[in-house]
Amino acid sequence: MPAADLPADGWTKPWSGGNGGACVETMKLADGRVAVRQSTDPDGPALIYTPGEIAAFIQGAKAGKADFLLT
């Protein structure tokens, strides 16, 4: 979905710093889904995830299942 179709207010940057201002921004939508966009392209695409999908991603990352992305 185009991020421009979502409200302009309410985006947060839970993972920022040390990357020249390119951050992941998230917004919890009224229906519980979570929108994710690139801060350097605020009118570009936003990925929309269900609460279960976001929970699985965060739990997997905490468990180290995404550590391969760091090497």
Sequence and secondary structure as in RCSB ss.txt:
>XXXX:A:sequence
MPAADLPADGWTKPWSGGNGGACVETMKLADGRVAVRQSTDPDGPALIYTPGEIAAFIQGAKAGKADFLLT
>XXXX:A:secstr
 BGGGS SS  EEEE SSSTT  EEEEE TTS EEEEETT TTSB EEE HHHHHHHHHHHHTTTTGGGG 
